[in-house]
Amino acid sequence: LKTAILKLTSSFADDHNEHANYLRQRLHLDATKWFQTNEPVPHLKTLQEAVWQDHQLILSYRRSNGSVSERTISPYGLVAKASVWYLVAATEQGTRVYRVSRIEALQLTQTHFTRPQNFDLAEFWVGWMTNYKAGLPKYPVTLRISSDLAPILPSILGNNVRTLVEQAQPDSEGWRVINHSFEKMEEAQAYILGMGASVDVIAPEELRDNVLKIATEVVAHYSR
């Protein structure tokens, strides 16, 4: 989809450059791996209309803690991060990013806003993503990976582990030790349990104990 959009905008004649730039400033496609999920986005069409026409919106937004607030925003652009949609908008507190699936209600106003001439949607998104990732909680782990798991580990944990696997020297049994970070312990547990006996948790000890506890409970459950 990203390639198609780039081909479309690059194919415009010279007198359509303004239209191509108009599109780029309102729609950005980020195809890099992200939290894959299928989310309902019933307000996407209205959001697109507001972004295209530079009209303000009144929206009810559900925060990550479950609370809902109402606010008036000036929608600058839509970003498709893999399969997840985000809205970049100006507020009284500055430029903010909203997850489209968390929008509870939406009202399109007839109030027109003027976007800053120096605002670049793609550039803003790169900066926002960098800050967002830096602010995520980190749960570092040390894992011992089997030779069978090593080639497919990037497809499980993301391409960032590919270099870690390649740089790790295999031991006499072909296993490699890598250091990786998850957002939290529960996420680490889920991934590690899914890898079965192809991975050993070296550290932290609490993670190893929890994985053993859950695995023991699963065996007991299915043994009944």
Secondary structure, DSSP 4 states (H G I P E B T S, - for coil): -HHHHHHHHHTS-GGGHHHHHHHHTTEEEE-S---------TTHHHHHHHHHHTEEEEEEEE-TTS-EEEEEEEEEEEEEETTEEEEEEEETTEEEEEEGGGEEEEEEEEEE----TT--HHHHHHHHHHHHHHHS--EEEEEEE-TTTGGGHHHHH-THHHHHHHHSPP-TTS-EEEEEEESSHHHHHHHHHHTGGGEEEEE-HHHHHHHHHHHHHHHHHHH-
